[in-house]
Amino acid sequence: MHSADWFFAPFFDVPKKGEPGCNWFSYYLRAMPPFSWNELLFYSFCAVAAIQIFYFLYFFSRVAWFRPTIAERSQQHPVSVIICARDEDENLARNLPGVLVQQYRSSFEVIAVNDNSLDDSKYILQELKKTFKSLNIVELTQEAKLIRGKKYPLSIGIREAKHEVLLLTDADCVPASEHWIQKMQEAYSKDEKVEVVLGYGAYHRKKGLLNKLIRFETFHTALQYLSYALAGTPYMGVGRNLSYKKSLFLRNKGFSSINHIPSGDDDLFVNKVATADNVAVVIDPDSITRSIPKTTWRDWMRQKKRHYTTAKYYKPKHKFLLGLYFGTQFLFYPMLTACIIFFDWRLALGVYALRLLLQGIIFGKAMKKMGEDDLRGWFWFFDLWMFFYYLIFAPALWRKPDQEWH
């Protein structure tokens, strides 16, 4: 008997029909063909790989082969761009002009909500106002009681908005082109039922391994929420590049149902109001926003742990789909290693090669479409890295959210 067969023997050495201890379950097991423990390991590995391949083909391929629909009629919607900032004077000076110089034939306003800043944000905004008349400044000088995070200043900005179409971004973000507003609002013209538009909020390309890991994780997250939305199961958006209608916000009483949660002004709100019919996706080089990424491992880990604290509040079906994907991705490499050692390394590597081939094609096309071309040759390394990524960040799912917004 193999050294590990003693553990699995009770499952297959069962009494025959009519013998003492025989029941329907043991009789069923007796009728099954005998499997050794290492065969079960390999079949389990194949099942994990099959689930991963299903996600690649059913969900992620929708982004890889995404083609925007052509609008039957072209309509320019007036847009209110809303940016909330706290102690962001350098970012406002660097990035806000990129929003204010947008080329947009219809009217648009930019609402900057200065939330109790102690730096020079007030004076930076006043100087920009002298040049750009489309800039409207909202100064907040008091903290909102019992409402943590970014939700209160964002709610004030939405209340002050003159237009129905709201376009949200952050002070540390800059549009990738002067046509960002144009591209994001076009989705409303293609279908009257659209009330939410999801865009891609990327990070600037810098040197170093950390920058590549940050950008891959950001791409990987966007690949999921964009592809789920395209499959009719939207579950989140990111505040760096997100649009929705003011009437949708008011109809759902704003953030009232999630005010007790410090974060979640973007993903939890979308999780609540998004349906299969009212969400559109924009994937276009001109529609991307880019932020300055963290430059130290410590800062990035703190940022990601804060972001993951809201996932526990998603709808059950979304938690199941995300959990199944993350779980099988986490198990894949340990099971691959075990199959190589204890089963047939050729069969194990064959399954790995099939999965890697499909993943490489789909991820590669999606990376090119989302402006992350330089990451394509690294995808195999990033896939292996995700095992360690989950080990590091999984505890954040049970962590108490921070009480500040960033």
RONUTOR-161734 format. One record per residue (C-alpha): residue in three letters; x, y, z. Coordinates in pm, whole numbers. Layout:
<atoms>
<ALA; <X; Y; Z>>
...
</atoms>
This chain:
<atoms>
<MET; <0; 0; 0>>
<HIS; <125; 347; -90>>
<SER; <229; 561; 207>>
<ALA; <-82; 778; 171>>
<ASP; <-331; 503; 75>>
<TRP; <-414; 439; 440>>
<PHE; <-594; 772; 447>>
<PHE; <-814; 704; 145>>
<ALA; <-871; 332; 204>>
<PRO; <-1180; 378; 426>>
<PHE; <-1355; 552; 137>>
<PHE; <-1316; 255; -98>>
<ASP; <-1292; -52; 129>>
<VAL; <-1666; -58; 193>>
<PRO; <-1901; -349; 282>>
<LYS; <-2080; -531; 4>>
<LYS; <-2457; -530; -39>>
<GLY; <-2619; -735; 235>>
<GLU; <-2315; -721; 462>>
<PRO; <-2333; -544; 803>>
<GLY; <-2275; -172; 775>>
<CYS; <-2385; -151; 414>>
<ASN; <-2606; 145; 320>>
<TRP; <-2692; 334; 3>>
<PHE; <-2378; 547; 25>>
<SER; <-2139; 257; 76>>
<TYR; <-2317; 61; -197>>
<TYR; <-2270; 355; -434>>
<LEU; <-1901; 374; -349>>
<ARG; <-1869; -2; -411>>
<ALA; <-2015; 48; -759>>
<MET; <-1763; 323; -839>>
<PRO; <-1439; 231; -1014>>
<PRO; <-1147; 223; -768>>
<PHE; <-927; 536; -770>>
<SER; <-597; 576; -597>>
<TRP; <-537; 892; -395>>
<ASN; <-293; 1030; -652>>
<GLU; <-546; 981; -930>>
<LEU; <-800; 1174; -727>>
<LEU; <-541; 1446; -681>>
<PHE; <-491; 1470; -1058>>
<TYR; <-862; 1472; -1134>>
<SER; <-912; 1745; -873>>
<PHE; <-631; 1941; -1037>>
<CYS; <-801; 1901; -1374>>
<ALA; <-1127; 2030; -1223>>
<VAL; <-950; 2337; -1082>>
<ALA; <-787; 2402; -1420>>
<ALA; <-1122; 2357; -1597>>
<ILE; <-1286; 2618; -1373>>
<GLN; <-1003; 2861; -1446>>
<ILE; <-1035; 2800; -1820>>
<PHE; <-1410; 2858; -1793>>
<TYR; <-1347; 3203; -1643>>
<PHE; <-1095; 3282; -1919>>
<LEU; <-1328; 3180; -2200>>
<TYR; <-1666; 3289; -2063>>
<PHE; <-1575; 3611; -1881>>
<PHE; <-1232; 3749; -1967>>
<SER; <-1253; 3685; -2341>>
<ARG; <-1529; 3947; -2355>>
<VAL; <-1272; 4215; -2277>>
<ALA; <-1005; 4064; -2502>>
<TRP; <-1238; 4072; -2804>>
<PHE; <-1440; 4376; -2698>>
<ARG; <-1581; 4588; -2978>>
<PRO; <-1781; 4899; -2895>>
<THR; <-2127; 4917; -3043>>
<ILE; <-2199; 5196; -3287>>
<ALA; <-2455; 5443; -3162>>
<GLU; <-2761; 5479; -3382>>
<ARG; <-2773; 5845; -3288>>
<SER; <-2500; 6074; -3164>>
<GLN; <-2593; 6288; -2869>>
<GLN; <-2376; 6514; -2659>>
<HIS; <-2484; 6504; -2296>>
<PRO; <-2385; 6788; -2065>>
<VAL; <-2149; 6641; -1805>>
<SER; <-2058; 6726; -1445>>
<VAL; <-1710; 6601; -1353>>
<ILE; <-1670; 6564; -976>>
<ILE; <-1336; 6546; -794>>
<CYS; <-1304; 6527; -416>>
<ALA; <-974; 6625; -259>>
<ARG; <-824; 6643; 89>>
<ASP; <-472; 6781; 121>>
<GLU; <-404; 6720; -247>>
<ASP; <-245; 7051; -351>>
<GLU; <35; 6890; -554>>
<ASN; <-200; 6649; -729>>
<LEU; <-451; 6923; -806>>
<ALA; <-181; 7142; -958>>
<ARG; <-47; 6849; -1162>>
<ASN; <-364; 6673; -1277>>
<LEU; <-665; 6905; -1265>>
<PRO; <-561; 7104; -1576>>
<GLY; <-582; 6778; -1772>>
<VAL; <-951; 6758; -1681>>
<LEU; <-1020; 7127; -1742>>
<VAL; <-876; 7128; -2097>>
<GLN; <-1098; 6845; -2223>>
<GLN; <-1219; 6883; -2581>>
<TYR; <-1594; 6847; -2557>>
<ARG; <-1844; 7014; -2786>>
<SER; <-2127; 7014; -2534>>
<SER; <-2115; 7193; -2200>>
<PHE; <-1934; 7045; -1902>>
<GLU; <-1842; 7160; -1555>>
<VAL; <-1574; 7045; -1315>>
<ILE; <-1673; 7045; -948>>
<ALA; <-1377; 7032; -710>>
<VAL; <-1481; 6954; -352>>
<ASN; <-1208; 7068; -115>>
<ASP; <-1272; 6860; 195>>
<ASN; <-1118; 7033; 497>>
<SER; <-773; 7053; 343>>
<LEU; <-491; 7196; 558>>
<ASP; <-246; 7245; 274>>
<ASP; <-254; 7492; -18>>
<SER; <-538; 7321; -206>>
<LYS; <-766; 7623; -160>>
<TYR; <-518; 7860; -326>>
<ILE; <-436; 7619; -608>>
<LEU; <-806; 7591; -691>>
<GLN; <-854; 7968; -676>>
<GLU; <-568; 8020; -921>>
<LEU; <-709; 7761; -1162>>
<LYS; <-1052; 7924; -1138>>
<LYS; <-906; 8246; -1282>>
<THR; <-817; 8062; -1603>>
<PHE; <-1090; 7800; -1629>>
<LYS; <-1444; 7929; -1585>>
<SER; <-1585; 7576; -1600>>
<LEU; <-1430; 7505; -1258>>
<ASN; <-1669; 7524; -964>>
<ILE; <-1517; 7503; -617>>
<VAL; <-1698; 7367; -312>>
<GLU; <-1520; 7439; 18>>
<LEU; <-1604; 7212; 312>>
<THR; <-1492; 7340; 649>>
<GLN; <-1668; 7096; 881>>
<GLU; <-1654; 6720; 914>>
<ALA; <-1973; 6517; 868>>
<LYS; <-2076; 6340; 1186>>
<LEU; <-2133; 5964; 1166>>
<ILE; <-2040; 5955; 793>>
<ARG; <-1688; 5829; 746>>
<GLY; <-1474; 5838; 437>>
<LYS; <-1533; 6009; 106>>
<LYS; <-1909; 5973; 85>>
<TYR; <-2008; 6308; 239>>
<PRO; <-1790; 6534; 18>>
<LEU; <-1889; 6329; -287>>
<SER; <-2258; 6362; -197>>
<ILE; <-2216; 6739; -167>>
<GLY; <-2048; 6750; -507>>
<ILE; <-2331; 6550; -662>>
<ARG; <-2588; 6779; -501>>
<GLU; <-2413; 7081; -654>>
<ALA; <-2393; 6921; -1001>>
<LYS; <-2596; 7098; -1268>>
<HIS; <-2609; 6809; -1513>>
<GLU; <-2764; 6463; -1516>>
<VAL; <-2451; 6277; -1629>>
<LEU; <-2191; 6258; -1353>>
<LEU; <-1829; 6161; -1424>>
<LEU; <-1610; 6080; -1124>>
<THR; <-1235; 6068; -1085>>
<ASP; <-976; 6141; -815>>
<ALA; <-735; 6427; -758>>
<ASP; <-438; 6198; -823>>
<CYS; <-575; 6096; -1164>>
<VAL; <-527; 6254; -1505>>
<PRO; <-715; 6160; -1824>>
<ALA; <-503; 5980; -2083>>
<SER; <-634; 6212; -2354>>
<GLU; <-836; 6528; -2413>>
<HIS; <-1130; 6312; -2525>>
<TRP; <-1192; 6135; -2195>>
<ILE; <-1527; 6306; -2129>>
<GLN; <-1638; 6246; -2487>>
<LYS; <-1559; 5873; -2478>>
<MET; <-1715; 5809; -2138>>
<GLN; <-2044; 5987; -2214>>
<GLU; <-2089; 5818; -2553>>
<ALA; <-2212; 5505; -2377>>
<TYR; <-2531; 5687; -2275>>
<SER; <-2612; 5759; -2639>>
<LYS; <-2595; 5393; -2739>>
<ASP; <-2872; 5273; -2507>>
<GLU; <-3132; 5478; -2323>>
<LYS; <-3139; 5222; -2040>>
<VAL; <-2775; 5288; -1945>>
<GLU; <-2736; 5457; -1607>>
<VAL; <-2384; 5344; -1509>>
<VAL; <-2066; 5354; -1720>>
<LEU; <-1752; 5169; -1610>>
<GLY; <-1410; 5285; -1726>>
<TYR; <-1053; 5176; -1664>>
<GLY; <-846; 5359; -1402>>
<ALA; <-484; 5265; -1470>>
<TYR; <-146; 5365; -1328>>
<HIS; <147; 5540; -1492>>
<ARG; <422; 5322; -1632>>
<LYS; <744; 5344; -1429>>
<LYS; <1062; 5141; -1393>>
<GLY; <1090; 4854; -1150>>
<LEU; <920; 4529; -1055>>
<LEU; <683; 4691; -803>>
<ASN; <535; 4913; -1074>>
<LYS; <469; 4611; -1294>>
<LEU; <304; 4420; -1009>>
<ILE; <83; 4716; -921>>
<ARG; <-23; 4765; -1281>>
<PHE; <-89; 4394; -1334>>
<GLU; <-304; 4374; -1021>>
<THR; <-495; 4683; -1139>>
<PHE; <-537; 4532; -1485>>
<HIS; <-645; 4199; -1337>>
<THR; <-909; 4368; -1120>>
<ALA; <-1038; 4570; -1415>>
<LEU; <-1042; 4260; -1634>>
<GLN; <-1280; 4104; -1384>>
<TYR; <-1524; 4387; -1321>>
<LEU; <-1537; 4489; -1688>>
<SER; <-1586; 4132; -1813>>
<TYR; <-1848; 4053; -1550>>
<ALA; <-2039; 4364; -1658>>
<LEU; <-2017; 4258; -2023>>
<ALA; <-2153; 3918; -1918>>
<GLY; <-2453; 4083; -1752>>
<THR; <-2325; 4047; -1394>>
<PRO; <-2180; 4387; -1296>>
<TYR; <-2048; 4398; -941>>
<MET; <-1819; 4702; -898>>
<GLY; <-1652; 5006; -1046>>
<VAL; <-1357; 5225; -943>>
<GLY; <-1388; 5589; -843>>
<ARG; <-1086; 5678; -1056>>
<ASN; <-1299; 5642; -1367>>
<LEU; <-1671; 5597; -1311>>
<SER; <-1988; 5759; -1441>>
<TYR; <-2353; 5737; -1344>>
<LYS; <-2666; 5948; -1365>>
<LYS; <-2762; 6188; -1091>>
<SER; <-3120; 6060; -1094>>
<LEU; <-2991; 5707; -1019>>
<PHE; <-2800; 5839; -720>>
<LEU; <-3100; 6030; -586>>
<ARG; <-3345; 5746; -653>>
<ASN; <-3132; 5512; -441>>
<LYS; <-3096; 5772; -163>>
<GLY; <-2728; 5818; -231>>
<PHE; <-2493; 5638; 3>>
<SER; <-2743; 5613; 289>>
<SER; <-2733; 5233; 298>>
<ILE; <-2351; 5221; 317>>
<ASN; <-2274; 5536; 518>>
<HIS; <-2160; 5321; 810>>
<ILE; <-1881; 5178; 595>>
<PRO; <-1584; 5418; 556>>
<SER; <-1502; 5311; 199>>
<GLY; <-1718; 5172; -81>>
<ASP; <-1836; 5496; -237>>
<ASP; <-1753; 5344; -574>>
<ASP; <-1762; 4961; -566>>
<LEU; <-2038; 4915; -307>>
<PHE; <-2260; 5177; -468>>
<VAL; <-2222; 5010; -808>>
<ASN; <-2278; 4670; -646>>
<LYS; <-2608; 4800; -511>>
<VAL; <-2752; 4983; -814>>
<ALA; <-2606; 4797; -1115>>
<THR; <-2818; 4555; -1316>>
<ALA; <-2765; 4350; -1629>>
<ASP; <-2940; 4618; -1835>>
<ASN; <-2829; 4954; -1693>>
<VAL; <-2448; 4920; -1711>>
<ALA; <-2220; 4995; -2004>>
<VAL; <-1846; 4943; -2040>>
<VAL; <-1601; 5174; -2216>>
<ILE; <-1265; 5029; -2323>>
<ASP; <-1076; 5281; -2534>>
<PRO; <-724; 5429; -2509>>
<ASP; <-878; 5778; -2490>>
<SER; <-1113; 5683; -2205>>
<ILE; <-845; 5574; -1956>>
<THR; <-737; 5772; -1650>>
<ARG; <-393; 5724; -1499>>
<SER; <-267; 5770; -1144>>
<ILE; <76; 5780; -987>>
<PRO; <138; 5437; -831>>
<LYS; <284; 5373; -490>>
<THR; <662; 5355; -482>>
<THR; <716; 5136; -175>>
<TRP; <589; 4788; -92>>
<ARG; <461; 4906; 244>>
<ASP; <247; 5185; 98>>
<TRP; <105; 4957; -170>>
<MET; <20; 4682; 77>>
<ARG; <-156; 4932; 302>>
<GLN; <-356; 5063; 5>>
<LYS; <-464; 4718; -115>>
<LYS; <-558; 4596; 231>>
<ARG; <-782; 4901; 266>>
<HIS; <-948; 4835; -71>>
<TYR; <-1027; 4470; 5>>
<THR; <-1218; 4547; 325>>
<THR; <-1535; 4622; 124>>
<ALA; <-1555; 4289; -64>>
<LYS; <-1736; 4123; 227>>
<TYR; <-2036; 4351; 160>>
<TYR; <-2090; 4240; -202>>
<LYS; <-2402; 4051; -302>>
<PRO; <-2382; 3673; -236>>
<LYS; <-2372; 3576; -606>>
<HIS; <-2079; 3811; -665>>
<LYS; <-1891; 3680; -363>>
<PHE; <-1945; 3325; -490>>
<LEU; <-1817; 3401; -841>>
<LEU; <-1518; 3595; -714>>
<GLY; <-1445; 3340; -441>>
<LEU; <-1455; 3049; -685>>
<TYR; <-1211; 3222; -918>>
<PHE; <-974; 3331; -642>>
<GLY; <-992; 2991; -472>>
<THR; <-909; 2791; -783>>
<GLN; <-635; 3036; -877>>
<PHE; <-483; 2997; -531>>
<LEU; <-502; 2615; -544>>
<PHE; <-370; 2577; -898>>
<TYR; <6; 2591; -840>>
<PRO; <19; 2385; -518>>
<MET; <-189; 2116; -690>>
<LEU; <28; 2136; -1002>>
<THR; <338; 2081; -789>>
<ALA; <176; 1790; -607>>
<CYS; <71; 1624; -935>>
<ILE; <422; 1658; -1076>>
<ILE; <567; 1489; -768>>
<PHE; <304; 1224; -693>>
<PHE; <137; 1154; -1028>>
<ASP; <254; 1187; -1389>>
<TRP; <454; 1505; -1450>>
<ARG; <382; 1488; -1826>>
<LEU; <5; 1493; -1780>>
<ALA; <29; 1763; -1513>>
<LEU; <243; 1986; -1733>>
<GLY; <10; 1919; -2025>>
<VAL; <-286; 2057; -1831>>
<TYR; <-70; 2351; -1721>>
<ALA; <39; 2421; -2078>>
<LEU; <-321; 2424; -2204>>
<ARG; <-430; 2666; -1936>>
<LEU; <-121; 2885; -1988>>
<LEU; <-178; 2899; -2364>>
<LEU; <-540; 3010; -2334>>
<GLN; <-455; 3255; -2059>>
<GLY; <-168; 3402; -2260>>
<ILE; <-385; 3464; -2564>>
<ILE; <-675; 3619; -2371>>
<PHE; <-469; 3820; -2123>>
<GLY; <-236; 3938; -2400>>
<LYS; <-517; 4073; -2616>>
<ALA; <-685; 4234; -2315>>
<MET; <-359; 4398; -2204>>
<LYS; <-306; 4545; -2550>>
<LYS; <-663; 4675; -2560>>
<MET; <-623; 4836; -2214>>
<GLY; <-288; 5000; -2283>>
<GLU; <-74; 4759; -2080>>
<ASP; <125; 4616; -2372>>
<ASP; <455; 4592; -2185>>
<LEU; <306; 4345; -1935>>
<ARG; <221; 4078; -2192>>
<GLY; <556; 3899; -2175>>
<TRP; <533; 3883; -1797>>
<PHE; <188; 3730; -1764>>
<TRP; <320; 3382; -1668>>
<PHE; <522; 3535; -1384>>
<PHE; <229; 3747; -1265>>
<ASP; <5; 3439; -1266>>
<LEU; <248; 3260; -1033>>
<TRP; <281; 3576; -822>>
<MET; <-94; 3580; -757>>
<PHE; <-57; 3276; -530>>
<PHE; <165; 3480; -296>>
<TYR; <-56; 3787; -348>>
<TYR; <-355; 3601; -205>>
<LEU; <-150; 3483; 92>>
<ILE; <-60; 3844; 169>>
<PHE; <-394; 4014; 115>>
<ALA; <-659; 3752; 196>>
<PRO; <-665; 3851; 568>>
<ALA; <-784; 4199; 462>>
<LEU; <-1123; 4048; 377>>
<TRP; <-1187; 4009; 751>>
<ARG; <-1012; 4328; 856>>
<LYS; <-1204; 4622; 1000>>
<PRO; <-1213; 4908; 744>>
<ASP; <-1007; 5220; 801>>
<GLN; <-1195; 5523; 923>>
<GLU; <-1035; 5770; 683>>
<TRP; <-1066; 5820; 309>>
<HIS; <-760; 5847; 90>>
</atoms>
